[in-house]
Amino acid sequence: MGLGMDGRNKRRVRAEGFRVVIRITLLSLGLAVGGADSATVLSRASERATAEGGAGSNERFAADGPQAASATHPVDCANLACRILHMDSTIKPVDEQSYRMLHEVMVGAGVEVARLQRKRRDGWDRDYAVSVLRAIDTVLIRRGFLHPAEGAVGQLVDALTPFSMTTEQRPAYEGQTHNRRRARMIRERFPGPFYAVDCDTTSYIYLGVAERLGLPLSMVVIPSHNRRPGHTFVRWREGKSHLNWETLEGMERGNDYYVNEWRLSRAEIRAGAAMRDLSPIEVIGYQHTVLGIQWEHRGQYARALSEFAAGLVLFPQHFDLRRQYAWVASTAPGLEERPVAAAIEHALGVVRLAEDHDARDTLAAAYAAAGQFGQAVREQRLAIAGASKSDGSRRAYRYRLELYQNGRAYRLPEGVQASSEGRGQ
């Protein structure tokens, strides 16, 4: 699925995409975490974990992030999680403490995995896989990682930044569903330091541990649906066998849980938009979505659109990425160039595979931005019909319908975030 633009916009975004591919490809050499023969990989895991348990403090790398703190960071630059931190530094500074905490988690996980009984046999060993994943979960809890009291975590650097909890905040943290099993840790560590993580930032950390120890883990993405935030988790795969691991709950979940909970269609699963093991390059594409949303929050819509375009080169199946691109391209104020043809294509790509009133609202905005108001009115009416009467979005949908009926495109007021879709929970 290409970006489908014409003329100057197509050339500009394609050139930007190629530059990003070259840059990311150079960064991503050696990133694969699940591509080797699983029996070979897992036979090495305990030995490598043992070796790494006491290593790392003197490791060196040539830091290529714009906010690199020193030439002797305690994290191997070839690690996927470290690269994501480098990408975070284009938004905000990433200091040595963040790298050091990531390093401590990875080393701590190596020590815990080294203590486990080795795999009983070559091939699939579910008990061993669960033991390893529980060991990583244990290390994170011991280090003070918990779910925020509400909302999501912006970036991996935010997840690796310590905070102190006030007495007034404590009940909200303890009452959060994912934190109930962390009650003892909160009590013993109070007032901190703590670290707030959500599904995708925790998945990034798991991937970093997996790459360091040679474990066959991949990240799996579930797109948002009708304004319900999307989700990520990790998957351990050996050949045709796999298990899904909920990083915040510290437990295994079957495929049916995700299909039913998020009402995933067969079409979007077949299209690779959900429930698929992501390659490291696709994880980087997902990270471009994260960065684009951060630029949205800052009102930097051209930069956000550039991040989304870069992500689409690497992970074109990602529904939320396609929707974010279409919405910003269609509604953000102050864009010098507005790639409306690409916006229509990406919004259509979502609507054709998933019945989602929010995606139809985005498609209507794209048609209106292109001056196709008849199509915009039709899609907006479908969006209104698809939203429940209790859905707060219906009022905004009706407002935009009135605009389109009067031949006017929708533009966000200056200083308003371009979209409200969440990227994780």
C-alpha positions in Angstrom: 0.0 0.0 0.0 1.7 3.2 -1.1 1.0 6.8 -0.1 -0.9 7.4 -3.4 -0.1 11.1 -3.8 0.4 13.1 -7.0 2.8 15.8 -8.1 4.9 17.8 -5.6 3.4 16.2 -2.5 4.2 12.7 -3.7 7.8 13.6 -4.6 8.3 15.4 -1.3 6.9 12.7 1.0 8.5 9.9 -1.1 11.9 11.6 -0.8 11.4 12.0 2.9 10.4 8.4 3.2 13.5 7.2 1.4 15.7 9.3 3.6 14.0 7.8 6.7 14.3 4.2 5.3 18.0 4.8 4.7 18.5 6.3 8.2 16.4 3.6 10.0 17.9 0.7 8.0 21.4 1.8 9.1 20.2 2.0 12.7 18.4 -1.3 12.5 21.2 -3.6 11.5 21.2 -6.6 13.9 17.8 -5.7 15.4 16.0 -9.0 14.6 14.8 -10.7 17.8 12.8 -13.6 16.4 14.4 -14.5 13.1 16.9 -17.1 14.2 16.1 -20.8 14.6 14.2 -20.9 17.9 16.0 -23.9 19.3 19.4 -22.4 18.6 18.3 -19.1 20.1 16.9 -20.5 23.3 19.8 -22.9 23.9 22.0 -19.8 24.1 19.6 -17.7 26.2 20.6 -18.9 29.7 24.3 -18.9 28.9 24.1 -15.3 27.6 22.0 -14.3 30.5 24.6 -15.6 32.9 27.4 -13.8 31.1 25.5 -10.5 31.1 24.5 -10.7 34.7 27.7 -9.1 35.7 28.6 -7.2 32.6 27.7 -4.0 31.0 28.8 -1.2 33.2 31.9 -0.6 31.1 30.2 -1.2 27.7 30.8 1.6 25.2 29.0 2.7 22.1 29.1 5.6 19.7 26.0 7.5 20.6 24.1 8.8 17.6 21.1 10.4 19.3 21.0 14.2 19.3 20.7 14.3 23.1 23.3 11.6 23.9 24.7 12.3 27.3 28.1 10.8 26.9 30.3 8.5 24.9 30.1 5.8 27.6 26.5 5.1 28.1 25.8 1.8 29.9 23.5 0.5 27.1 24.5 -1.2 23.8 23.4 1.1 21.0 22.4 -1.9 18.8 19.5 -2.6 21.1 16.0 -1.8 19.8 14.9 -0.2 23.0 18.0 2.0 23.0 17.2 3.1 19.5 13.7 4.1 20.5 15.2 6.2 23.2 17.4 7.8 20.5 14.3 8.6 18.5 12.6 10.0 21.6 15.4 12.5 21.9 14.2 14.3 18.8 11.2 15.4 21.0 12.8 16.0 24.4 16.2 15.4 26.0 17.1 11.9 27.1 19.6 11.9 29.9 22.0 9.2 31.1 19.6 8.2 33.9 17.1 6.9 31.4 19.7 4.8 29.6 21.0 3.5 32.9 17.6 2.4 34.1 17.0 0.6 30.9 20.3 -1.1 31.3 19.6 -2.1 34.9 16.3 -3.7 33.9 18.0 -5.7 31.1 20.8 -6.9 33.3 18.5 -7.7 36.1 16.3 -9.7 33.7 19.4 -11.6 32.6 20.3 -12.5 36.1 16.7 -13.8 36.8 16.6 -15.8 33.5 20.0 -17.4 34.3 18.5 -18.8 37.5 15.8 -20.6 35.6 15.9 -24.3 34.8 16.9 -24.7 31.2 14.5 -25.7 28.5 13.5 -29.4 28.9 13.8 -30.1 25.2 14.4 -28.4 21.9 11.4 -26.8 20.4 8.2 -25.6 22.1 8.3 -25.4 25.9 5.5 -23.3 27.2 6.5 -23.6 30.8 9.9 -22.2 30.1 8.6 -19.3 28.0 6.1 -18.4 30.8 8.9 -18.6 33.4 11.1 -16.2 31.4 8.3 -13.7 30.9 7.4 -13.8 34.6 11.1 -13.2 35.4 11.1 -10.0 33.3 7.8 -9.0 34.9 9.3 -9.5 38.4 12.3 -7.4 37.6 10.1 -4.5 36.4 7.9 -4.6 39.6 11.0 -4.7 41.9 12.3 -1.6 40.1 9.1 0.3 40.8 7.3 0.1 37.4 3.6 0.6 37.5 0.7 1.8 35.4 -0.2 5.5 35.6 -3.3 6.3 37.7 -5.0 7.4 34.5 -4.2 7.9 30.8 -1.2 6.7 28.8 2.5 7.4 28.9 3.8 9.6 26.1 7.2 8.2 25.3 9.7 5.5 26.5 11.9 8.3 28.0 8.9 9.3 30.1 8.5 5.7 31.3 12.2 5.6 32.3 12.0 8.9 34.2 11.5 8.4 38.0 8.8 10.2 39.9 7.7 10.5 43.5 4.1 9.7 44.6 2.3 12.0 47.0 0.0 10.7 49.7 -3.0 12.3 47.8 -2.0 10.5 44.6 -1.5 7.1 46.2 -5.1 5.9 46.4 -5.6 6.5 42.6 -2.4 4.5 41.8 -3.3 1.7 44.1 -6.9 1.5 42.8 -5.8 1.3 39.1 -6.7 -2.2 37.8 -3.2 -3.1 36.6 -1.6 -1.9 39.9 -3.6 -4.1 42.2 -0.9 -6.8 42.0 1.7 -4.1 42.6 0.1 -3.1 46.0 2.9 -4.5 48.1 5.6 -2.9 45.9 3.8 0.5 46.2 3.6 0.2 49.9 7.2 -0.8 50.4 8.6 1.8 47.9 6.4 4.7 48.8 6.9 7.6 48.1 9.2 6.4 45.3 11.0 6.4 43.0 8.4 4.9 40.7 8.3 4.6 36.9 5.0 4.9 35.0 4.6 2.6 32.0 1.8 1.6 29.6 1.3 -1.2 27.2 3.6 0.0 24.4 6.4 1.4 26.6 6.5 -1.8 28.5 6.5 -3.8 25.3 9.5 -1.8 24.1 11.4 -2.8 27.3 10.5 -6.4 26.8 11.8 -6.2 23.3 15.1 -4.7 24.6 15.5 -7.6 27.1 14.6 -10.2 24.5 17.2 -8.9 22.0 19.8 -8.8 24.7 19.1 -12.3 25.8 18.3 -13.8 22.4 14.6 -14.6 23.2 12.0 -15.0 20.4 9.7 -12.1 21.3 7.8 -9.8 18.9 5.5 -6.9 19.6 1.8 -7.2 18.5 -0.4 -4.2 17.8 -4.2 -3.9 18.0 -5.6 -0.8 16.4 -8.0 1.6 18.1 -11.7 1.0 17.4 -14.5 3.5 17.6 -12.4 5.8 19.8 -11.4 3.0 22.1 -7.6 3.2 22.4 -5.5 0.5 20.8 -3.3 -1.9 22.6 0.1 -3.6 22.3 1.5 -6.8 23.9 4.4 -9.2 23.2 4.3 -12.6 21.7 6.8 -15.5 22.3 7.0 -17.6 19.1 8.7 -20.9 18.4 7.8 -22.2 14.9 4.0 -22.6 14.7 3.6 -22.4 18.5 3.2 -19.1 20.4 1.9 -17.5 23.5 0.7 -13.9 24.0 1.9 -12.1 27.1 0.1 -9.1 28.7 3.0 -7.0 30.0 0.9 -5.0 32.4 -1.0 -7.9 33.8 1.9 -10.3 33.8 -0.2 -13.1 32.4 -0.9 -15.1 29.2 -3.9 -14.3 27.0 -5.3 -16.3 24.1 -5.9 -14.9 20.7 -9.7 -15.0 21.2 -9.4 -12.6 24.1 -8.1 -9.9 21.8 -10.4 -10.7 18.9 -13.5 -10.5 21.2 -12.4 -7.6 23.4 -11.5 -5.3 20.5 -14.0 -6.7 18.1 -11.4 -7.4 15.5 -12.6 -8.3 12.0 -11.2 -11.1 10.0 -10.5 -8.6 7.3 -8.2 -6.4 9.4 -6.4 -9.5 10.8 -5.9 -10.9 7.2 -4.6 -7.5 6.1 -1.9 -7.5 8.8 -3.4 -4.6 10.7 -3.9 -6.6 13.9 -2.7 -9.7 15.7 0.5 -10.0 13.7 4.1 -10.4 14.9 5.8 -7.1 14.0 9.3 -7.0 12.6 11.8 -4.6 14.3 11.5 -2.3 11.3 7.7 -2.2 11.8 8.2 -1.4 15.5 10.3 1.6 14.4 7.3 2.5 12.1 5.1 2.3 15.1 7.5 4.5 17.0 7.1 7.2 14.3 3.4 7.2 15.1 4.3 7.9 18.8 6.5 10.8 17.8 4.0 12.2 15.4 1.4 12.3 18.1 3.8 14.1 20.4 4.3 16.8 17.7 0.5 17.0 17.4 0.3 17.7 21.1 2.7 20.6 20.5 0.8 22.0 17.6 3.6 21.1 15.2 1.4 19.6 12.5 3.8 19.6 9.6 6.4 17.7 11.7 3.7 15.4 12.9 2.7 14.7 9.3 6.3 14.0 8.4 6.6 11.5 11.2 3.4 9.7 10.1 4.6 9.6 6.5 7.9 8.1 7.6 6.0 5.5 9.7 3.8 4.6 6.7 6.9 3.7 4.7 7.9 1.2 7.4 4.5 0.0 8.7 1.8 0.7 6.1 -0.7 -1.7 7.6 -1.0 0.2 10.8 -4.6 1.5 11.0 -4.0 4.1 13.6 -1.1 5.5 11.7 -3.2 5.7 8.5 -6.0 7.4 10.4 -3.7 9.8 12.2 -2.1 10.8 8.9 -5.5 11.3 7.2 -6.9 13.4 10.1 -3.9 15.7 10.4 -3.5 16.1 6.6 -7.2 17.0 6.4 -7.9 19.2 9.4 -4.7 20.7 10.8 -4.3 24.4 10.4 -1.4 26.1 8.8 -0.2 23.4 6.5 1.6 24.7 3.4 0.8 21.6 1.5 -2.2 19.4 2.2 -1.9 15.9 0.7 -5.7 15.3 0.5 -5.5 12.5 -2.1 -3.3 10.5 0.3 -5.6 11.3 3.2 -8.6 9.9 1.4 -6.7 6.8 0.4 -5.5 6.0 4.0 -8.9 6.7 5.6 -10.6 4.6 2.9 -8.1 1.8 3.7 -9.3 1.7 7.3 -13.0 2.0 6.5 -12.9 -0.8 3.9 -11.6 -3.3 6.5 -13.2 -2.2 9.8 -16.6 -0.7 10.6 -15.4 2.3 12.7 -17.4 5.5 13.0 -14.4 7.4 14.0 -12.6 6.4 10.8 -15.6 7.4 8.8 -15.5 10.8 10.5 -11.9 11.1 9.3 -12.8 10.0 5.8 -15.5 12.7 5.7 -13.0 15.3 6.7 -10.6 14.1 4.0 -13.3 14.4 1.3 -14.3 17.8 2.5 -10.6 18.9 2.4 -10.6 17.8 -1.2 -13.8 19.8 -2.0 -15.8 16.6 -2.4 -18.7 17.7 -0.1 -21.3 15.2 -1.4 -19.0 12.3 -0.4 -18.2 14.1 2.9 -21.9 14.5 3.8 -22.6 10.8 3.0 -19.6 9.6 5.2 -20.5 11.9 8.0 -24.0 10.7 8.2 -22.7 7.1 8.3 -20.4 8.2 11.2 -23.3 9.6 13.1 -25.4 6.5 12.5 -22.6 4.3 13.7 -22.0 6.1 17.0 -24.2 5.2 19.9 -26.5 7.8 21.3 -24.4 8.0 24.5 -21.2 8.6 22.5 -19.9 12.1 23.1 -18.5 12.3 19.6 -21.9 12.6 18.0 -22.1 16.3 18.8 -18.8 17.0 17.0 -19.9 14.7 14.2 -23.1 16.8 13.7 -21.2 20.0 13.8 -19.0 18.8 11.0 -21.9 17.5 9.0 -23.4 21.0 9.0 -20.1 22.5 7.8 -20.0 20.0 4.9 -23.6 20.6 4.0 -22.7 24.3 3.6 -19.6 23.5 1.5 -17.0 24.2 4.1 -14.1 22.0 5.2 -13.4 21.4 8.8 -10.3 23.0 10.3 -9.1 22.7 13.9 -8.8 26.0 15.7 -5.2 27.1 16.3 -3.7 25.5 19.3 -6.1 22.5 19.4 -4.7 18.9 19.3 -5.3 17.5 15.8 -6.8 14.2 17.0 -8.1 12.5 20.0 -7.4 8.9 19.2 -5.3 7.1 21.8 -2.4 4.9 20.9 -2.4 2.6 23.9 -3.9 1.9 27.2 
